[in-house]
Each structure stands twice: as C-alpha cells, then as structure tokens.
Amino acid sequence: MNRLLFAGTGSGCGKTTVTCAFLSACKLRGLSAASFKCGPDYIDTMFHREITGINAHNLDPYFCGPAALREQFVKGRGRDLSVMEGAMGYYDGIGLTEEASAYTVARETGAPVVLVVNARAIGNSAGALIEGFRVWRGDSGIEGVVFNNANEPRTAGLATVAARAGVRSFGFLPYDAEMSVKSRHLGLVTAGEIEGLREKLARLGEIALKTLDIDGLLALSRSAPAIDLPAEAPVPPVARGKKSVRIAVARDEAFCFRYAENMEALAESGAEIVYFSPLRDRELPQSVGGLYLCGGYPELYADALSSNAALRGAIQKAVQSGMPTIAECGGFLFLQDALDGHPMVGAIRGRGFQTEKPRRFGYAELTARADNLLCAAGETIRAHEFHYWDSDNPGDGFVARKAGRDMTYACGHATETLYAGFPHLYFPGSPAIARRFTRKAEAFA
C-alpha cells in the first residue's frame, strides 16, 4: 500500500488544508486515494469524503490496539494510495505524552511523514522547528515539509531552510481567503455548511498542482517500507445476505458526527441502515427495530428541532416502548426534556445548557455499573468526549476514568434497551457493541 501522512506542528497549522489540497490534486490527476484521519475527529473526514467520494475512516490508537488499527487501515487497499491526516501536533497524544498521537499512527502503518508548517509568521526559524520535530524521536519518519500560507518569492529560501534541517520541501500553499474555512468550538465548520464546497476543493486542487511537488509526494508514498499488514477481513455472510433488521440513524445538519466504521459494523452485524432527518421528517422510518441518534450541533438548530413536535413525539414513544436506542452527545441532549430552553424529546428527564469551556474533554474508559444495551456489568468501553454543553442529569450508568488523568466521574443513562450519554462510541474498538445492538433491535422488531 502506497501511503503518506501529513502531520502538523500543532492545531491550526493547515493540516486539513494541505491534506485536502493533495487529495484534490490526486483526483484531478485521475488517481484513486483512500483517506484517513488520526484520532477521533469527525469533521475533517467530511472534507476528505467530499473530495474522494468514498468513506474516510479514522485511525485511533486509543480506541484500537495495533492489530485492530491496521485492520482499519487496510480498508484503503486497492486504491492508488492512502493519505492520512494527523491530529494536533505530531507528537501530541494523551496528556503530555505521545500515546495515541499521529506519531503512533505513523509507526503502526509505516507511513512516511510530511510536516505541515505555517510559514505566515516565520522564516529562518522554521529550520529549528523542522529539525526539532525530525530529531525529537529517532524514528520520527519525517521525510519532508510543506509550507502553508507561504508566497512564491519565499519558497526557494524556505526550501533551503528545510534542506539545512535535514528534510526536503515538497512545496507550498499560498494564502487564499476564498479557500479558508471558518472554525467553531469543536473544530472547523462542517462540510455541509459551506456553499460551493466542491468547487472550492477543486480550485484548491488546481492550486496544489501548481505549488506542491505532487510527483515528489507520490514518489514518497511509494517509498513506504514493507510492513506486516493483515489481509482484508472477509465480509461476513450476514452482511452480504438479507438484512435481519432496520435501524434508523439520524443524519442531517444537526446530527452529523458519525463514524463510517460504526455504520459498517452495524451492516456487518446484519442491520440495514435507514437514515432520517430529525429536522425535516415527521415520523421515524417504517418497520425499524433500533434507533441511533449520533452527535452533532443540535444547539444550532434547537428551534427547528423543537418545532418538529410530530417526530419528537414519535421518538419519545419509541424509546419509552423499549426500542433499542443509542444516543451520543448531541443525540443525548436531543432526548432530554429541553435544550437551552427549547422543548426536546422528553424521553429522559433533564435539561441541556451551555458552558463556557469544554466539558470532560478527551478520552475516557467507561466501566458499566450493571448489564446494559452495550455491555455487561464490569465490562469496559473506550470512548471520547468533546462538548461545550452539559446536562443537569448526565446519568450514572457508567464510571468514566479519564485517560492519562487521575479523574473519575459518573456518566450515561444505561438500561437493557438504552445508552444515552455524552461519550462518543467507536464500534471497532469494542466490536461486541454493534452485535449486541443489532440483536436487541432484531428482538424488538
């Protein structure tokens, strides 16, 4: 597998811009690329998918051990190359360690690394920055650099600086206000909110064909060393045959934080995924046995969600009648009585309210207090939280232990038919979740 990882010096340096520019340039060249995002981010994969037209996947060493992570990575097999985008700074992992960082992913996948450096306010000092990243770990894998927010007159000098730091410059991207994407408190605004996004991404690819060394980057991807990658997992017979149950999955502007891997895991367990919009649909899809309310930005659409009383009533009836339901973060807020004063579903007593800072940000390991929809009492599930909203009734079905910190707290509403809480779930990290959910949905149907 030809492969490449774009890493950053830190958040905001332009990793997503450079990755999307390269993916778009590859598409304009007629190449087929698989794409991945290191870590638990939902939003960047939306931009990848908009370019490639296929699912982008996450590579998260906290959720998955080395073997399971490589099983996710080989989903890119059969494409001309696989392109990975790092998270935060290259060595930034859990706490002040490199555990579960983009560096970890690079080591596990044997990917050559290209460092993205924001050149807007740096010159010769970029050499110290690049060399520091390259030698911080002897097996850093950093082979080159791309300068973001650079202008053409400086590129020759910046390439010389990079060479003195021991790496090759693979070009630059100029600052272009039309290409910039605004940020929000959970990262970039989502792909679906940007008017004319496909045209902008195509334009970004055209720029990259002129300013990036595409041939050099492709050659670097082909230089990736041979490593022991697993064979592609066979598609389970249940995934190929007639589906055993229909599961309704929320999908629209308000509910857009969804791992492609979770949908694939449900399909492999025998579920037929049926998407619906809590913003627009007046009722749940027909003949469903389960309900999945993923995260997103329900607070931005609280008035519209509240106005759809018919669907709110249908969901309340379904949950209270025992339909197996998973509701993560935004989906959990939606299930409560109210969100920022707007009436919501009312299947769970509680009210959501905004906070000034992120709440319980980061990875956590959840231990079940009793048997529930996801797992048995005492079993653990790894999860992730990132939200600026809280609830006066966050639940106590699990004890959460923060990764890398001596901190525990209660979270989640958990019964034999319900999981509703702020932690996001990643099914490949706990494969039994998809199977249990599907079997429960079958029984309910």
Backbone hydrogen bonds, N-H to C=O, Kabsch-Sander energy under -0.5 kcal/mol:
donor,donor_aa,acceptor,acceptor_aa,energy
3,R,221,S,-1.8
4,L,82,S,-1.6
5,L,112,P,-2.3
6,F,84,M,-3.0
7,A,5,L,-0.7
7,A,114,V,-2.4
9,T,116,V,-1.1
13,C,10,G,-1.3
18,V,14,G,-2.6
19,T,15,K,-2.9
20,C,16,T,-2.8
21,A,17,T,-2.4
22,F,18,V,-2.5
23,L,19,T,-2.6
24,S,20,C,-2.6
25,A,21,A,-2.3
26,C,22,F,-2.5
27,K,23,L,-2.1
28,L,24,S,-2.3
29,R,25,A,-1.5
30,G,27,K,-1.6
31,L,26,C,-2.8
33,A,31,L,-0.6
34,A,81,L,-2.4
36,F,83,V,-2.2
37,K,57,H,-2.2
38,C,85,E,-3.1
39,G,59,L,-2.2
46,M,42,Y,-0.7
46,M,43,I,-1.1
47,F,43,I,-1.0
48,H,44,D,-1.9
49,R,45,T,-2.6
50,E,46,M,-1.8
51,I,47,F,-1.2
51,I,48,H,-0.9
52,T,48,H,-2.7
53,G,49,R,-2.4
57,H,35,S,-1.8
59,L,37,K,-2.5
60,D,58,N,-0.5
64,C,60,D,-2.2
69,L,65,G,-2.7
70,R,66,P,-2.1
71,E,67,A,-1.6
72,Q,68,A,-1.6
73,F,69,L,-2.1
74,V,70,R,-2.1
75,K,72,Q,-1.4
76,G,73,F,-2.0
77,R,74,V,-1.7
79,R,76,G,-1.6
80,D,32,S,-2.0
81,L,32,S,-1.2
82,S,2,N,-2.3
83,V,34,A,-2.9
84,M,4,L,-2.8
85,E,36,F,-2.2
86,G,6,F,-3.0
90,Y,8,G,-2.2
92,D,89,G,-1.7
93,G,91,Y,-0.7
93,G,97,T,-2.2
94,I,99,E,-2.1
97,T,94,I,-1.0
101,S,98,E,-1.7
103,Y,90,Y,-1.8
105,V,101,S,-1.7
106,A,102,A,-2.6
107,R,103,Y,-2.1
108,E,104,T,-2.3
109,T,105,V,-2.1
110,G,106,A,-1.1
111,A,106,A,-1.5
113,V,141,G,-2.6
114,V,5,L,-2.7
115,L,144,G,-2.8
116,V,7,A,-2.8
117,V,115,L,-0.6
117,V,146,V,-2.4
119,A,117,V,-0.8
119,A,148,N,-3.0
122,I,119,A,-0.9
126,A,123,G,-1.9
127,G,124,N,-1.9
129,L,125,S,-1.8
130,I,126,A,-3.0
131,E,127,G,-2.8
132,G,128,A,-2.2
133,F,129,L,-2.1
134,R,130,I,-2.4
135,V,131,E,-2.4
136,W,132,G,-1.3
137,R,133,F,-0.5
140,S,137,R,-1.7
143,E,113,V,-3.0
143,E,141,G,-0.6
144,G,113,V,-1.3
145,V,168,R,-2.0
146,V,115,L,-2.4
147,F,171,G,-2.2
148,N,117,V,-2.8
148,N,146,V,-0.6
149,N,173,L,-0.9
150,A,173,L,-1.9
154,R,151,N,-1.7
155,T,151,N,-0.6
155,T,152,E,-1.3
156,A,152,E,-0.5
158,L,154,R,-2.5
159,A,155,T,-2.5
160,T,156,A,-1.7
161,V,157,G,-2.1
162,A,158,L,-2.5
163,A,159,A,-2.2
164,R,160,T,-2.2
165,A,161,V,-1.3
166,G,163,A,-1.4
167,V,162,A,-2.2
168,R,143,E,-1.6
170,F,145,V,-3.1
172,F,211,T,-1.7
173,L,147,F,-2.2
179,M,176,D,-1.5
180,S,176,D,-0.8
180,S,177,A,-0.7
184,R,187,G,-5.1
187,G,184,R,-2.1
189,V,182,K,-2.4
193,E,190,T,-1.5
194,I,191,A,-1.4
195,E,193,E,-0.7
197,L,194,I,-1.2
200,K,196,G,-2.0
201,L,197,L,-2.8
202,A,198,R,-2.3
203,R,199,E,-2.3
204,L,200,K,-2.3
205,G,201,L,-2.0
206,E,202,A,-2.0
207,I,203,R,-2.1
208,A,204,L,-2.3
209,L,205,G,-2.1
210,K,206,E,-0.8
210,K,207,I,-1.1
211,T,207,I,-1.9
212,L,208,A,-2.7
213,D,170,F,-2.5
214,I,212,L,-1.7
217,L,213,D,-2.4
218,L,214,I,-2.6
219,A,215,D,-2.3
220,L,216,G,-2.2
221,S,217,L,-2.1
222,R,218,L,-1.6
223,S,219,A,-0.8
223,S,220,L,-0.8
224,A,221,S,-1.0
229,L,227,I,-1.3
239,A,236,P,-1.4
240,R,236,P,-1.1
241,G,237,P,-2.0
244,S,270,G,-2.3
245,V,270,G,-1.1
247,I,272,E,-2.6
248,A,290,G,-2.6
249,V,274,V,-2.3
250,A,292,Y,-2.4
251,R,276,F,-2.8
252,D,255,F,-1.4
257,F,295,G,-2.3
258,R,256,C,-1.2
262,N,259,Y,-0.6
263,M,259,Y,-1.4
264,E,260,A,-2.3
265,A,261,E,-2.4
266,L,262,N,-2.0
267,A,263,M,-2.2
268,E,264,E,-2.5
269,S,265,A,-1.1
270,G,267,A,-1.4
271,A,266,L,-2.5
272,E,245,V,-3.1
273,I,271,A,-0.6
274,V,247,I,-2.6
275,Y,273,I,-0.5
276,F,249,V,-1.9
281,D,277,S,-2.6
288,V,285,P,-0.6
289,G,246,R,-3.1
290,G,246,R,-1.0
291,L,324,P,-2.4
292,Y,248,A,-2.8
293,L,326,I,-3.3
294,C,292,Y,-0.7
295,G,257,F,-1.0
297,Y,254,A,-1.3
300,L,297,Y,-1.3
301,Y,297,Y,-0.6
301,Y,298,P,-1.0
302,A,299,E,-0.7
305,L,301,Y,-2.7
306,S,302,A,-2.5
307,S,303,D,-2.0
308,N,304,A,-0.9
308,N,305,L,-0.6
309,A,307,S,-2.0
312,R,308,N,-2.1
313,G,309,A,-2.4
314,A,310,A,-1.8
315,I,311,L,-2.7
316,Q,312,R,-2.3
317,K,313,G,-2.3
318,A,314,A,-2.2
319,V,315,I,-2.8
320,Q,316,Q,-2.4
321,S,317,K,-1.4
322,G,319,V,-1.4
323,M,318,A,-2.5
325,T,417,T,-2.5
326,I,291,L,-2.4
327,A,419,Y,-2.7
328,E,293,L,-2.3
329,C,421,G,-2.8
331,G,328,E,-2.8
333,L,329,C,-2.5
334,F,330,G,-2.0
335,L,331,G,-1.4
336,Q,332,F,-0.7
336,Q,333,L,-0.8
337,D,348,I,-0.7
337,D,350,G,-1.6
338,A,350,G,-1.2
339,L,342,H,-2.4
340,D,352,G,-2.5
342,H,339,L,-2.0
344,M,337,D,-2.9
345,V,334,F,-2.3
346,G,336,Q,-1.9
347,A,335,L,-1.6
348,I,335,L,-1.7
352,G,338,A,-2.8
353,F,390,D,-2.5
355,T,388,Y,-3.0
359,R,387,H,-3.2
360,R,358,P,-0.5
362,G,385,E,-3.1
364,A,383,A,-2.0
365,E,401,R,-2.4
366,L,364,A,-0.5
366,L,381,I,-3.6
367,T,399,V,-2.3
368,A,379,E,-2.4
369,R,397,G,-2.4
370,A,397,G,-0.5
372,N,375,C,-2.7
373,L,415,T,-2.5
378,G,368,A,-2.5
379,E,376,A,-2.0
381,I,366,L,-2.2
383,A,364,A,-2.9
384,H,424,H,-1.5
385,E,362,G,-2.4
387,H,359,R,-0.5
390,D,353,F,-2.9
392,D,351,R,-1.6
396,D,412,G,-0.5
397,G,412,G,-3.9
398,F,411,C,-2.1
399,V,367,T,-2.3
400,A,398,F,-0.6
400,A,409,Y,-3.4
401,R,365,E,-2.2
402,K,400,A,-0.5
402,K,407,M,-2.4
403,A,363,Y,-2.0
405,R,402,K,-1.4
407,M,405,R,-1.7
409,Y,400,A,-1.8
411,C,398,F,-2.1
412,G,394,P,-2.1
413,H,420,A,-3.3
414,A,412,G,-0.6
415,T,418,L,-2.4
419,Y,325,T,-2.4
420,A,413,H,-2.1
421,G,327,A,-2.0
424,H,384,H,-3.4
426,Y,382,R,-0.6
429,G,426,Y,-1.5
430,S,426,Y,-0.6
430,S,427,F,-1.2
433,I,430,S,-2.3
435,R,431,P,-1.1
436,R,432,A,-2.9
437,F,433,I,-2.8
438,T,434,A,-2.4
439,R,435,R,-2.5
440,K,436,R,-2.5
441,A,437,F,-2.3
442,E,438,T,-2.5
443,A,439,R,-2.3
444,F,440,K,-2.3
445,A,441,A,-2.7
